[in-house]
Amino acid sequence: MRIDTTFDFRTDSAGRDPDKYSPMLRQYHKLLWSKSLPCGRPFQLCASNPRAYLHHQSELGEFFLSSDSVIPTFTRWNSMKQITSLFPEAENEAFRTIGYTIGGMMIFPANRVDGKQTINGMRGFNRQIADRFDLTLECIRRHYLGQTGPLAETLFRYRDFFLLFGDFRGYVDFFLLQDLATEGCSEVRFFLPFDDFRSFSVPRDRDEYQEYRRGSIAFIEARNRRIEQSR
């Protein structure tokens, strides 16, 4: 099956959340991430389990996975209206459109552990992250190094999932995230200047938002190209 990296997953989800209701998105996730892990073992995803969006069960363990649109445009945030309204609606819609292509999508464990927030939920709830994927990836990098961060407790609950990829480089390579990390995966490439989670996680003015949008779009476009080349 050919993967169309220009496909907007809002178009087949009947006005509902594409992460849950887009049939094409689920097919694409299943096709892309059903492959060999860095250790060489197959990671086959199943889309027929009624208890899960995507499911894997083998000697590696059992994993219940869901889709997450990881590049927030902030155009629907009331608290950001004073900034996003400075841009033509056509530009805002173009940002939303590319954000709903496969390059802007990830899968994460979906099962709650001890009734606590999932990674998807905590990414949005934690104001130090505010749904930003570059900041999420920095937390994942630190997780592999045993370091602390705003998502440390949440990521540790899903340590079995992250162990599948061996290390941070294995995770980055598996999910085709190389354009969001430096060569050798020693650092994350941030969409905005980073100061160890001490500053605002959302753009504070027009210039910062423009920089954030530029970096986000460049990453999605680059990842879409990697996805095309991987098939």
Secondary structure by P-SEA (a helix, b strand, c coil): ccccccccccccccccccccccaaaaaaaaaaccccccccccccccccccccccccccccbbbbbbbbbcccccccccccccccccccaaaaaaaaaaaaccccccccccccccccccaaaaaaacccccccaaaaaaaaaaaaacccccaaaaaaaacccccccccaaaaaaaaccccccccccccccccccccccccccccccaaaaaaaaaaaaaaaaaaaaaaaaac
